[in-house]
Structures are given as C-alpha cells and as structure tokens.
Amino acid sequence: MTITWTDWQAMAVPLVLALGAIAVLLIDGFWSTGTKQLKHTAATLITGAVILFGLAFIAAQRNDFHAGFCRTVVEGPAECSLVVEPLTIGLWAVLLIGGLGVVGLSAYRLLSADIPVGEYHFLLLSALVGATVLAGARDLATMVIALEVVSLPSFAMVALRRDRRGSEGAMKAFLVSVLSTAVMLFGVSYLYGVTGSLYLQTIATRLPGIDTDLRRVAFAAGLFVIVGFGFKIAAVPFHGWLPDTYAGAPVEVAAFLAVVSKSAGVAGLLVLMTFGVAPSGGDLRMVLALLAAVTMTVGNLAALRQVEAVRLLAWSSIGQVGFLLAPLAVGDAQAVVGYLAAYVVVTLGAFGAVAVVQRHRPAGLLTDYRGMVRSEPGLGVALVFFLVVLAGLPPGLAGLFTKFAAFQAVIGAHMGWLAVTMAVNVMIGLAVYLRWVAELIRLPADDPFSVDIENPAVAVISACAGAAVVLSILPGALFALVT
C-alpha cells in the first residue's frame, strides 16, 4: 500500500502527538543528569508544543477536506478510513484544547510529587492520539482500535499514584473497558456480516436495502455498538465505574477523564450515528433518546446527594452526557459539538479550582469551599461562574445557549417527551450547582480558605474563565466549530 500526501495530511495531527509521546518517554528514560524540575518542565513544554501544533494545523486546514487511506470500489465513491472535514476539525479543536488545559494543570508543583512525570505525559499524549483518530475515523475497525488507544492509557493514568483508591478506580475502569470492547466487537462483527463492509458510508448505503430479518439483526448489532460506547462515556446504566474512578484518580487525571476521554467517546458516537448506522434517523436514534433521558435524570439526582467536590463533578458529568446525547439522538451535530465545547471549557476550569483547593484541603468536601468568594475572591468568583455556566443560568450564557440549542433540536424533531425531561433536569441541575454556589458565598468559617495559588493554575483557570465569558458574549463561536 502506497501512502500518499493526502494520507500524510489526514494523519498529521495524530502522528505529531504520537511522536511527542515517544519523545517525552525517551527524555524521561535517558536524561539522567537533569533535575526533577528540569525534566518536568521539558516534558510539559514538549507536550504543550505538539498540542499547539495540532491546534495550528487545524486552524490552517479548517475549510479543507482530506480523505486518507482510501480504496477504490467498483460502484460509488472511494472508501476511506480517516477523513478530515469540518466535523473532524471541530472535534479536534475541542479535544486538543481540553488536553492543553490538563497539561497546564499538570505543571511543576501542581502535579502530585508521587506521579512519574514521563509516564504521565506519555499516557496523556497517547490517549490524545486515540481521541483524534477516533474523531476522524470512518470505518469500524479504526474506531474500535482508536477507542482502545484512548481507554488503555486513561485507566493507566488513574493508577499512576499507586495507592489503594487509585488502584481500585483503575481496576474498575479496566474491567469496564474490557467488557465494553467485547460488546462492541460483537456488534461490529454482526454489522460486517449483514452489510459485508466495515466502512461507515458503505454500511449507511447498504442498511436500507437489506431484508426485514437482517434488518432486525442490524438493529441488534448497532445496539451492541452503542452499548459499547455507552460504557466509555458512562451513560446510564453503564456508569457504575465512573464516580469511584474519578475519586481515586489524581484531580488532574479526573479532569482528563471528564474532559478529553469523555469527549472522545461522544465524538466516536457522533461519527458512528452521523455517517454509519443511523444517518437519517431510525430506531437506534430512539434508543439514544431514551438513553439521554435516563442518563441526565440519574446523573443529576445522584449529584444532589454528594458532599465531595470531585464526586459531585463526576455525577454532574454523567448528567451532562445526557444533555449531549439528546441533540445527538436527533442528528444535530452542530448542537452536539457546541455543547461539548462549552462543557469542556467550564469543566476544565472547575476541576482546576478543585485541584487548587484539594492540594491544601485533601478531604475535598463542599464545606471546604465555604466563604471562598470572600477569602479568595478571584478563585471563588471564577468557580461560581463555571458552576453557573454548567447550570445554564445568566450570566453564564454559554451554557444557556447550548442548552437552548439542544432543546431546539429535540423540539424540532417532535420529541416533546424528551424536551420535558430535559426541562425537569435543568431544574434539578440548578439545585445541584446552586448548593455548591451557596457554600462559596456563605460567611467564611473560622479558618477561611486562603493560599497562594500557583501561576500555572492561575493561567489555566483564568483562560477558562475568559473563554467562558467570550463564549457567553459570542455564543455563535460555539456553533461555528462545525459548519
């Protein structure tokens, strides 16, 4: 097989991320004379540089179309495994921005001292490689492999601290990953048997023409693939592993799981539904709608009972997945990517604030944040704003407009029952986030939180807050990610 220039262009971003991962590992392994601070700084700079290259590349290639690793067929267009188009570019932007934010939160003196830096950055970049390939994949084999490249480094990152909670969380993530992959491969094998192809565009073309009996098999196969993705993104009822994994992981790793790993799973499911098993509607989209309703309801109700900040954000992220699945169920890719972009920015900022607090108050209880708006006004106000955006309240207009776009997509598809479920969950979400906001603005306790916040954390939190403000003023930028 000859690799053409177009193939190189299509895989440029994943390839550079992979080269960066190898470089970080080599520097950590063979640079024996460098101090710990110098090696950490070098790893951070290399990781940040390759991610910035990816962002520069997609900015330059935003309006281009690159189809890589294609093969000609007797009838119809060529079948390709990796495609860079506006949807891919939008998803890559979200994933890379999330990854860059996590790198900022992992700078020297921010990342736990007992976490090996080289392995950490290697695993982070490896997971980003899988995430970017998944967003551009157009055949089922590439999707499965890319999803595993995201998953395996992710649960290895959870166990880097090597304590009991981390090991338990990593084991749960590992077992779920194995189970979800097996379920997904079962569905992929039947889809191949029914359609005779692994390429999404060919599957989408052949599915409407198969007979009734095989159509039932195809529905079951598509359902298994969706269930596999459901485990990866922690959609209810496949969510049991997520809270313990987030709580057992270092806060930076929990932020990575919430921002990059979850976004990668949503991206893969979006690609699957848009180009493969249900491009024009059908029973599988109704399954996604039901999954969205159950996921947002269970996630928000469980978040109401949490007293730890990380667990609240974990259950909150499950609820947010439900809101992401709602426009995906009706085929509105623009609403999905816009919602995902806003979610990534504010969730990253919220985890950044939590990381700062938990370095000084390891218990991580919501009561540890009491009075922060008065004792640490910059950090406190930023966290309040992130929570307000997640709730969809003014002045957090970025969250309000993305929720409105999701409502509009669902109502336009005549799914009134799902719109009502979403409205109820918006009310529950208000109680979830405003409970935390109330702690932040209460009178300080006897020992109010006050600490010198490290400059990298200030930079990341400020950037997230600034981006959330800009997106609240110019919400059209969220939906311009996919044209």
C-alpha positions as CSV (number, residue, x, y, z in Angstrom):
1,M,0.0,0.0,0.0
2,T,1.3,3.4,-1.0
3,I,0.9,6.3,1.4
4,T,0.1,9.5,-0.5
5,W,0.5,13.1,0.5
6,T,-3.2,13.3,1.3
7,D,-2.8,10.4,3.7
8,W,0.0,12.3,5.5
9,Q,-2.2,15.4,5.8
10,A,-5.1,13.3,7.2
11,M,-2.9,11.8,9.9
12,A,-0.7,14.8,10.6
13,V,-2.2,15.7,14.0
14,P,-2.3,12.1,15.5
15,L,1.2,11.4,14.1
16,V,2.8,14.5,15.7
17,L,1.1,13.7,19.0
18,A,2.5,10.2,18.8
19,L,6.0,11.5,18.1
20,G,5.6,13.8,21.0
21,A,4.7,10.9,23.3
22,I,7.7,8.9,22.2
23,A,10.0,12.0,22.7
24,V,8.7,12.5,26.3
25,L,9.3,8.9,27.2
26,L,12.8,8.9,25.8
27,I,13.8,12.1,27.6
28,D,12.5,10.8,30.8
29,G,14.2,7.5,30.4
30,F,17.6,8.6,29.1
31,W,18.2,12.1,30.5
32,S,19.7,11.0,33.8
33,T,21.6,14.3,34.6
34,G,18.6,16.6,34.6
35,T,16.9,17.6,37.8
36,K,13.3,16.7,38.5
37,Q,12.1,20.2,37.9
38,L,14.0,20.5,34.6
39,K,12.7,17.1,33.3
40,H,9.2,18.0,34.3
41,T,9.4,21.4,32.5
42,A,10.8,19.7,29.4
43,A,8.0,17.1,29.4
44,T,5.4,19.9,29.8
45,L,6.9,22.0,27.1
46,I,7.1,19.1,24.6
47,T,3.5,18.1,25.3
48,G,2.2,21.6,25.1
49,A,4.2,22.2,21.8
50,V,2.8,19.2,20.0
51,I,-0.8,20.1,21.1
52,L,-0.3,23.7,19.9
53,F,1.0,22.3,16.6
54,G,-2.2,20.4,16.3
55,L,-4.3,23.5,17.0
56,A,-2.3,25.5,14.5
57,F,-2.7,22.7,11.9
58,I,-6.5,22.5,12.2
59,A,-6.7,26.4,12.1
60,A,-4.9,26.3,8.8
61,Q,-6.8,23.4,7.4
62,R,-10.3,24.4,8.7
63,N,-12.0,24.6,5.3
64,D,-10.1,21.8,3.6
65,F,-11.1,18.2,3.1
66,H,-8.5,15.4,3.3
67,A,-9.5,11.7,2.9
68,G,-6.8,9.3,3.9
69,F,-6.2,5.6,3.4
70,C,-8.8,5.2,0.8
71,R,-9.5,2.3,-1.5
72,T,-11.5,2.4,-4.8
73,V,-14.7,0.4,-5.2
74,V,-16.5,-0.8,-8.3
75,E,-19.5,1.4,-7.7
76,G,-19.8,4.6,-5.7
77,P,-17.1,6.8,-4.0
78,A,-13.9,5.5,-2.6
79,E,-14.0,4.0,0.9
80,C,-11.7,5.9,3.3
81,S,-10.6,5.1,6.9
82,L,-9.6,8.6,8.1
83,V,-11.3,11.8,6.9
84,V,-10.5,15.4,7.9
85,E,-13.5,17.6,7.3
86,P,-15.4,20.4,9.2
87,L,-16.9,18.0,11.8
88,T,-13.4,16.4,12.4
89,I,-11.8,19.8,12.7
90,G,-14.4,20.9,15.3
91,L,-14.0,17.8,17.4
92,W,-10.2,18.0,17.2
93,A,-10.3,21.6,18.4
94,V,-12.4,20.6,21.5
95,L,-10.1,17.6,22.3
96,L,-6.9,19.5,21.9
97,I,-8.0,22.5,23.9
98,G,-9.1,20.1,26.7
99,G,-5.7,18.3,26.5
100,L,-3.8,21.6,26.6
101,G,-5.7,22.7,29.7
102,V,-4.9,19.5,31.5
103,V,-1.2,19.9,30.6
104,G,-1.4,23.4,32.2
105,L,-2.9,21.9,35.4
106,S,-0.1,19.3,35.5
107,A,2.8,21.8,35.6
108,Y,5.7,21.5,38.1
109,R,4.5,21.8,41.7
110,L,0.9,21.2,40.6
111,L,1.1,17.5,39.7
112,S,1.4,15.2,42.7
113,A,5.0,14.5,43.5
114,D,4.5,10.8,43.6
115,I,3.3,10.6,40.0
116,P,6.0,9.7,37.4
117,V,6.1,12.7,35.0
118,G,7.4,10.9,31.9
119,E,4.8,8.1,32.1
120,Y,2.1,10.7,32.8
121,H,2.8,12.8,29.8
122,F,3.3,9.8,27.6
123,L,0.0,8.3,28.5
124,L,-1.8,11.7,28.1
125,L,-0.4,12.2,24.6
126,S,-1.2,8.5,23.7
127,A,-4.8,9.0,24.7
128,L,-5.0,12.2,22.6
129,V,-3.7,10.2,19.7
130,G,-6.6,7.8,20.0
131,A,-9.0,10.6,20.6
132,T,-8.0,12.4,17.4
133,V,-8.0,9.3,15.3
134,L,-11.5,8.4,16.7
135,A,-12.9,11.8,15.7
136,G,-11.7,11.3,12.1
137,A,-12.3,7.5,11.7
138,R,-14.7,6.4,9.0
139,D,-14.5,2.6,9.4
140,L,-15.4,0.4,12.4
141,A,-12.0,-1.3,12.7
142,T,-10.3,2.1,13.0
143,M,-12.9,3.3,15.5
144,V,-12.5,0.2,17.8
145,I,-8.7,0.5,17.8
146,A,-8.8,4.2,18.4
147,L,-11.2,3.9,21.2
148,E,-8.9,1.4,22.9
149,V,-5.9,3.7,22.4
150,V,-8.0,6.3,24.4
151,S,-9.1,3.9,27.1
152,L,-5.9,1.9,27.9
153,P,-3.7,5.0,28.7
154,S,-6.7,6.6,30.6
155,F,-7.1,3.9,33.2
156,A,-3.3,3.5,33.4
157,M,-3.2,7.2,34.4
158,V,-5.7,6.6,37.2
159,A,-3.3,4.1,38.8
160,L,-0.1,6.2,38.5
161,R,-0.3,7.3,42.1
162,R,-0.2,3.6,43.2
163,D,-2.4,3.9,46.3
164,R,-5.5,1.9,47.2
165,R,-8.1,4.2,45.9
166,G,-6.2,4.7,42.6
167,S,-5.7,1.0,42.1
168,E,-9.4,0.3,42.8
169,G,-10.5,3.0,40.4
170,A,-8.1,1.8,37.7
171,M,-9.3,-1.8,38.1
172,K,-12.9,-0.8,37.7
173,A,-12.1,1.3,34.6
174,F,-10.1,-1.6,33.2
175,L,-12.9,-4.2,33.7
176,V,-15.4,-1.9,32.2
177,S,-13.1,-1.2,29.2
178,V,-12.7,-4.9,28.6
179,L,-16.4,-5.6,28.8
180,S,-17.4,-2.7,26.6
181,T,-14.8,-3.6,23.9
182,A,-16.2,-7.2,23.9
183,V,-19.8,-5.9,23.5
184,M,-18.7,-3.5,20.8
185,L,-16.8,-6.1,18.8
186,F,-19.8,-8.4,19.0
187,G,-21.9,-5.7,17.4
188,V,-19.2,-4.9,14.8
189,S,-18.9,-8.5,13.7
190,Y,-22.7,-8.7,13.1
191,L,-22.7,-5.4,11.2
192,Y,-20.0,-6.7,9.0
193,G,-21.9,-9.9,8.5
194,V,-25.1,-8.1,7.5
195,T,-23.6,-5.4,5.2
196,G,-20.3,-7.0,4.1
197,S,-18.3,-3.9,4.9
198,L,-16.6,-2.1,7.8
199,Y,-16.7,1.3,6.2
200,L,-19.4,3.6,7.6
201,Q,-20.5,5.1,4.3
202,T,-21.0,1.7,2.8
203,I,-22.8,0.5,5.8
204,A,-25.1,3.5,5.7
205,T,-25.8,2.8,2.0
206,R,-26.5,-0.9,2.3
207,L,-28.6,-1.0,5.5
208,P,-31.8,0.4,3.9
209,G,-31.7,-2.3,1.2
210,I,-31.4,-5.4,3.4
211,D,-34.4,-7.6,4.0
212,T,-36.6,-7.5,7.1
213,D,-35.0,-10.3,9.0
214,L,-31.5,-9.0,8.5
215,R,-32.7,-5.5,9.5
216,R,-33.5,-6.9,12.9
217,V,-30.0,-8.3,13.2
218,A,-28.6,-5.0,12.0
219,F,-30.6,-3.2,14.7
220,A,-29.3,-5.5,17.4
221,A,-25.7,-5.1,16.1
222,G,-26.0,-1.3,16.1
223,L,-27.4,-1.5,19.6
224,F,-24.4,-3.5,20.8
225,V,-22.0,-0.9,19.4
226,I,-23.9,1.9,21.1
227,V,-23.8,0.0,24.4
228,G,-20.0,-0.3,24.0
229,F,-19.8,3.5,23.6
230,G,-22.3,3.9,26.5
231,F,-19.7,2.2,28.8
232,K,-17.0,4.5,27.6
233,I,-18.9,7.7,28.1
234,A,-20.6,6.4,31.4
235,A,-24.2,6.7,30.1
236,V,-26.7,5.2,32.5
237,P,-27.0,2.2,33.1
238,F,-23.3,1.7,32.2
239,H,-22.0,4.4,34.6
240,G,-21.2,2.5,37.8
241,W,-17.4,2.7,37.4
242,L,-17.1,6.4,36.9
243,P,-17.6,8.0,40.4
244,D,-15.1,5.7,42.2
245,T,-12.6,6.1,39.3
246,Y,-12.8,9.9,39.4
247,A,-12.5,9.9,43.2
248,G,-9.5,7.6,43.2
249,A,-7.6,9.4,40.5
250,P,-5.4,12.5,40.9
251,V,-7.5,15.6,40.3
252,E,-5.6,16.3,37.1
253,V,-6.3,12.8,35.8
254,A,-10.0,13.1,36.8
255,A,-10.1,16.3,34.8
256,F,-8.6,14.5,31.8
257,L,-11.2,11.7,32.1
258,A,-14.0,14.2,32.3
259,V,-12.8,16.5,29.5
260,V,-10.8,14.5,26.9
261,S,-11.7,10.9,27.4
262,K,-15.5,11.6,27.7
263,S,-15.3,14.0,24.7
264,A,-13.6,11.3,22.7
265,G,-16.4,8.8,23.4
266,V,-19.0,11.4,22.4
267,A,-17.1,12.2,19.3
268,G,-16.9,8.5,18.3
269,L,-20.6,8.0,18.9
270,L,-21.4,11.1,16.9
271,V,-19.4,9.9,14.0
272,L,-21.0,6.4,14.2
273,M,-24.5,7.8,14.2
274,T,-23.9,10.6,11.6
275,F,-22.1,8.6,9.0
276,G,-22.8,4.9,9.8
277,V,-25.7,3.1,11.4
278,A,-28.4,5.8,11.6
279,P,-27.5,8.8,9.3
280,S,-31.2,9.6,8.6
281,G,-33.0,8.5,11.8
282,G,-34.5,5.2,12.8
283,D,-34.9,3.0,15.9
284,L,-31.3,3.4,17.0
285,R,-31.8,7.2,17.4
286,M,-34.9,6.5,19.6
287,V,-32.6,4.2,21.8
288,L,-30.2,7.2,22.1
289,A,-33.1,9.4,23.1
290,L,-34.1,7.0,25.9
291,L,-30.5,6.7,27.0
292,A,-30.3,10.5,27.1
293,A,-33.4,10.8,29.3
294,V,-32.3,8.2,31.8
295,T,-28.7,9.4,31.9
296,M,-29.4,13.0,32.7
297,T,-32.0,12.1,35.3
298,V,-29.9,9.6,37.2
299,G,-26.8,11.7,37.0
300,N,-28.5,14.9,38.3
301,L,-30.4,13.1,41.1
302,A,-27.3,11.4,42.3
303,A,-25.3,14.6,42.2
304,L,-27.8,16.1,44.6
305,R,-26.6,13.7,47.4
306,Q,-22.9,14.3,47.0
307,V,-20.8,16.0,49.7
308,E,-17.4,15.7,47.9
309,A,-16.5,18.1,45.1
310,V,-14.9,15.5,42.8
311,R,-17.9,13.1,43.2
312,L,-20.3,15.9,42.6
313,L,-18.5,16.8,39.3
314,A,-18.4,13.1,38.4
315,W,-22.2,12.7,38.7
316,S,-22.7,16.1,37.1
317,S,-20.6,14.9,34.1
318,I,-23.0,11.9,33.8
319,G,-25.9,14.3,33.8
320,Q,-24.2,16.5,31.1
321,V,-23.7,13.4,29.0
322,G,-27.5,13.0,28.9
323,F,-27.8,16.6,27.5
324,L,-25.2,15.8,24.9
325,L,-27.0,12.6,23.8
326,A,-30.3,14.5,23.3
327,P,-29.3,16.5,20.2
328,L,-27.2,13.6,19.0
329,A,-30.3,11.4,19.1
330,V,-32.0,13.8,16.6
331,G,-28.9,14.2,14.4
332,D,-27.9,17.8,15.2
333,A,-24.1,17.6,15.0
334,Q,-23.7,21.3,15.4
335,A,-25.6,21.4,18.7
336,V,-23.6,18.4,20.0
337,V,-20.2,20.0,19.2
338,G,-21.2,23.4,20.5
339,Y,-22.5,21.9,23.8
340,L,-19.3,19.8,24.1
341,A,-17.1,22.8,23.6
342,A,-18.8,24.8,26.3
343,Y,-18.8,21.7,28.6
344,V,-15.0,21.2,28.1
345,V,-14.1,24.8,28.9
346,V,-16.1,25.2,32.1
347,T,-15.5,21.6,33.4
348,L,-11.7,22.1,32.9
349,G,-11.9,25.4,34.9
350,A,-14.0,23.8,37.7
351,F,-11.5,20.9,38.0
352,G,-8.7,23.4,38.1
353,A,-10.3,25.2,41.0
354,V,-10.9,21.9,42.8
355,A,-7.2,20.9,42.2
356,V,-6.0,24.1,43.9
357,V,-8.3,23.6,46.9
358,Q,-7.5,19.9,47.3
359,R,-3.8,20.4,47.4
360,H,-4.4,22.3,50.7
361,R,-7.6,20.6,51.9
362,P,-7.3,16.9,50.8
363,A,-10.7,15.9,52.1
364,G,-12.3,17.7,49.2
365,L,-15.7,18.4,50.9
366,L,-18.0,21.0,49.6
367,T,-17.8,22.7,53.1
368,D,-14.1,23.3,52.4
369,Y,-15.2,25.9,49.9
370,R,-17.3,27.9,52.3
371,G,-16.6,31.6,52.1
372,M,-14.1,31.4,49.3
373,V,-15.7,34.3,47.4
374,R,-14.7,36.5,50.3
375,S,-11.3,34.9,51.3
376,E,-10.1,34.1,47.7
377,P,-12.3,36.3,45.5
378,G,-10.6,35.6,42.2
379,L,-10.8,31.8,42.5
380,G,-14.2,31.9,44.2
381,V,-15.8,34.1,41.6
382,A,-14.3,32.0,38.8
383,L,-15.7,28.8,40.3
384,V,-19.1,30.4,40.8
385,F,-19.1,31.4,37.1
386,F,-18.2,27.9,35.9
387,L,-21.0,26.4,38.0
388,V,-23.4,29.0,36.7
389,V,-22.5,28.1,33.1
390,L,-23.0,24.4,33.8
391,A,-26.4,25.2,35.3
392,G,-27.3,27.3,32.2
393,L,-28.0,30.4,34.2
394,P,-27.2,34.0,33.3
395,P,-24.6,35.5,33.2
396,G,-23.3,32.1,32.1
397,L,-24.9,32.5,28.7
398,A,-22.6,29.9,27.0
399,G,-24.4,27.2,29.0
400,L,-27.8,28.8,28.4
401,F,-27.4,29.0,24.6
402,T,-26.0,25.5,24.3
403,K,-28.9,24.1,26.3
404,F,-31.3,26.2,24.2
405,A,-29.8,24.7,21.0
406,A,-30.3,21.2,22.4
407,F,-33.9,22.0,23.3
408,Q,-34.4,23.5,19.8
409,A,-33.0,20.3,18.1
410,V,-35.2,18.0,20.2
411,I,-38.4,20.0,19.8
412,G,-37.7,20.3,16.0
413,A,-37.6,16.5,15.8
414,H,-41.0,16.4,17.6
415,M,-39.7,14.6,20.7
416,G,-41.8,16.6,23.2
417,W,-41.4,13.9,25.9
418,L,-37.6,14.3,25.8
419,A,-37.8,18.1,25.9
420,V,-40.0,17.9,29.0
421,T,-37.4,15.5,30.6
422,M,-34.7,18.0,29.8
423,A,-36.6,20.8,31.3
424,V,-37.1,18.9,34.5
425,N,-33.4,18.0,34.6
426,V,-32.5,21.7,34.2
427,M,-34.4,22.4,37.4
428,I,-32.6,19.5,39.2
429,G,-29.3,20.8,37.9
430,L,-30.0,24.2,39.3
431,A,-30.3,22.6,42.8
432,V,-27.0,20.7,42.2
433,Y,-24.9,23.6,41.3
434,L,-26.5,26.3,43.4
435,R,-25.9,24.2,46.5
436,W,-22.2,24.5,45.8
437,V,-22.5,28.2,45.0
438,A,-24.2,28.7,48.3
439,E,-21.2,27.3,50.1
440,L,-18.9,29.6,48.1
441,I,-20.7,32.8,49.1
442,R,-21.5,32.0,52.7
443,L,-19.8,33.8,55.5
444,P,-16.3,32.3,56.0
445,A,-15.7,29.6,58.6
446,D,-13.3,30.2,61.5
447,D,-10.4,29.2,59.2
448,P,-11.3,30.5,55.7
449,F,-9.6,29.1,52.7
450,S,-6.6,31.4,51.8
451,V,-3.5,30.3,49.9
452,D,-1.0,31.4,47.3
453,I,-2.3,29.9,44.1
454,E,0.4,28.7,41.7
455,N,0.9,30.7,38.5
456,P,0.1,27.8,36.0
457,A,-3.2,27.1,37.8
458,V,-4.0,30.8,37.7
459,A,-3.3,30.8,34.0
460,V,-5.5,27.8,33.2
461,I,-8.4,28.9,35.4
462,S,-8.2,32.5,34.1
463,A,-8.1,31.2,30.5
464,C,-11.1,29.0,31.0
465,A,-13.0,31.9,32.7
466,G,-12.0,34.3,29.9
467,A,-13.1,31.8,27.3
468,A,-16.4,31.2,29.0
469,V,-17.0,34.9,29.2
470,V,-16.2,35.3,25.5
471,L,-18.4,32.4,24.5
472,S,-21.2,33.9,26.7
473,I,-20.9,37.2,24.7
474,L,-20.4,35.5,21.3
475,P,-22.2,32.1,21.6
476,G,-22.2,31.8,17.8
477,A,-18.5,30.8,18.0
478,L,-19.5,27.6,19.7
479,F,-21.7,26.5,16.8
480,A,-19.2,27.8,14.2
481,L,-16.9,24.9,15.1
482,V,-19.0,22.8,12.7
483,T,-20.2,24.4,9.5
